[in-house]
Amino acid sequence: MVKNKWKKIGFSLTMASSLFLAACGGSGGEESANGGNAGNGKQVELTYMIWDTGQEPGMSAIADAFNEQNPDIHVDVEVTPWDQYWTKLESSAQGGSMPDVFWMHSNEIAKYSEGNVLMDLTEEFNSNETLELDDYPDELVELYTVDNQLLAVPKDFDTVGLWYNKELFDEAGLAYPDDTWTWDDLLTAAQELTDKEAGIYGILAPLNRQEGYHNFIYQNGGQVLSDDKTESGFRDQATIEAVQWYADLSVKHGVSPSSSQFADNTNMSYFQSGRGAMALFGTWMTAEIASNEYTNEHADVTVLPQEKERASIFNGLANSVSASTKHPEEALRFLEFLSSEEGMTIQGENGSAIPALKGTETSYLEAFPQFNMQAFIDQMDYRVIKPYSKLTTSWEKAENDALIPVFNGTSTVEEAAETLSTSVEAILETEN
Amino acid sequence: MKTTSKKEQREKRNMTFWGWALIAPTAIGLLVLNIVPVIQTFIMSFQSVSTFGVSTWIGSANYVRMLGDPEFWASLQNTFVYGIVQVPVTVILSTIAAVLVNKKIKGIQVYRTIYFLPMIAAPAAVAMVWRWMYNSEYGLINVLLEKIGFSGNIQWLSNPNVVIWSLIIVGVWSSVGYNMILLLAGLQEIPKSYYEAATVDGAGPMKQFFYVTLPLLTPQLFFVLVTSVISAFQVFDLIFVMFDVTNPALRHVQSLVYKFYNESFVLNSRGYGAAIVVVLVIFIMIITAIQLIVQKKWVNYD
């Protein structure tokens, strides 16, 4: 009796695992014949892999427009969340089943260029009559050009703006932030807006680089990495001062929630529940702010405040083509469409992101008429490319680890700077 | 005589064939999906793996690096603390639960289902829900604590002294149900006559539990113990979802597998990640071996 029961359990476990195996094996069918166009001969299937669900409608709209103009090609948009995207892309590259066209990010481009898995697009641009590389932001073209090979074409760009809650400003009787603001104005306003009893904070300043202290570093004339990417910017007093000023918003002035409060609630949840009057968010968060009923009505955005200079961290995604794609010609045709005025405009109108192609930026403004989106575009005049090197994620983690005690209030930036620069530089050294 | 033995032989061959055929899917799966990667991981732990699988042999450098990495020691300690607390609590609670749902009460199926529910939910979803419940300001737990008079306002997810306990609570909660089912199966195997005999001998419910139930349940308890230890040492998804990378308390809760994930897939040092996992496997093997030796002293097989 005893044995029988255990055998049964064992058997069902075996069955379950073989079912699992069968399910794993089932996803192989790549070359699915499209039934709809059987009469016109074979239709070529392309996969376009992206990571942002917020941008999916825009990307699908581009694919649809392209499918319509190219009945012989069908583009399938596939969304894989950021957390799994790079693992999946890398293993598919190793397994020889990469998507034909996919998004590329500044953190990863160095690795992918070393792996020789991206198609060199230089030739395509040299021979193309309508596309000119000069029409895309130089920093992005430079970023995605490795060893004189263009490995990805800029798709969009983003900057970081100062979002604010109009309702809270009105209640406090304060004027909305504008392009005249300095750091002092920000702090003064934040102090007036903070109401500890009601749990309302003047500004939301979590330990965050791109949507946080990196902007302030450049506004103060400091830098995150030296120009030749061998030294950490934390050897520079201007950098230390800026980060300390930013961390003090929560540590010293208490106008921002503390780091342990941010462990429970994100800055976005504070902002969306009306408990944060100001916050730094990048362009890519606009859709989320618009999708929330409260912030859609009460929030607006302006340019970041200035100190010694003006600065806003900017970055941009790009489209890459797999070097091993079975349909290089068709994939390039799709890439060309993505990079064209038409494709870029569709992207902007759908509010996916600010299109990278010069002259199409304004299409993005129409997507969110309720917000002052022009602020993001204005900041392109003093943009600073998001600091990057070959091992960006590694030194970003080192920077994080070193700054956690600072935002915790148990250390100052001055004290953390030496260990931070040493560990960042050790990582930078392994790059060469 | 001869004909029967031939027939027997044929039958035996047939049985062998079908035996192998039936385990083939699992066996092949095990080989391709588990055993080959294990060997590869072991080799990788002596390598520096750069982009897309290009790797160079660096000997024991990864292990040397591990010795000097405080983060590794912290995560090793966290993993041990988690295992030492979570496993006994889980085993005790699931035994109690199994005994309770083994009673003949109306609607017992409903109770069994409720206990088993956490097992069905995806770990990421479980972690997400607990993250909300742990929220220090709006979380259900702190609100309830306040209602009954505690106003500690516990920082479940950011107080370095508390976080490991928060994790253990979720770990216990999500594994009690599964172990309870295994133990319940064991309980139902125990013949009723033993209890009848014990009652005749004048043993009360407590005595019956300790002298009849527990000894006869030891094979299942042993199985539950071994699998619980292994899964406790592999805790990852709860940490991954409940704690952000900027969380100041992450260091006090991250496990070896979390550290492995971070090194391998976020920071891209595959070789170092592999070395961490090899150490973990060795620990699990040692502990399991000890358990297998010690079981002779306490497990009753009838």
Interface residues (C-beta under 8 A of the other chain):
Chain A: M1 V2 K5 W6 I9 T14 S17 S18 L21 A22 W86 T87 E90 A93 Q94 K111 Y112 E114 G115 V117 G199 P206 L207 N208 S259 S260 Q261 F262 A263 D264 N265 L391 T393 S394 K397 N400 I404 P405 F407 N408
Chain B: I23 P25 T26 G29 L33 S50 T51 F52 G53 Y134 N135 S136 E137 G139 Q155 L157 S158 N159 L182 A185 Q188 E189 F243 D244 V245 T246 N247 P248 A249 N262 F265 V266 L267 N268 D302
